[in-house]
Amino acid sequence: MSKLHLVFGGRVSDPQGLDFVDLANLDVVGLYPDYKSAEKAWRSAAQRTVDDAEMKYVVVHLHKLLQPDAEA
């Protein structure tokens, strides 16, 4: 299985947490086949909003959610 990664972001209630306040308006950056390309997309998106403390972008390791018992 590919090591799929999802990059998305949005406004959070606390910059140190992951409580996204408006799920309907999440910015889905994209799906990536490897961590390196996902990290590059995450950096680009996060840099655009660096001055807004309530905006947060994350990388989700979808392959770990789809097959949690598989080797990394």
Secondary structure, DSSP 4 states (H G I P E B T S, - for coil): ----EEEEEEEBSSTTS--BS-GGG-EEEEEESSHHHHHHHHHHHHHHTTT-TTEEEEEEEHHHHH-TTS--
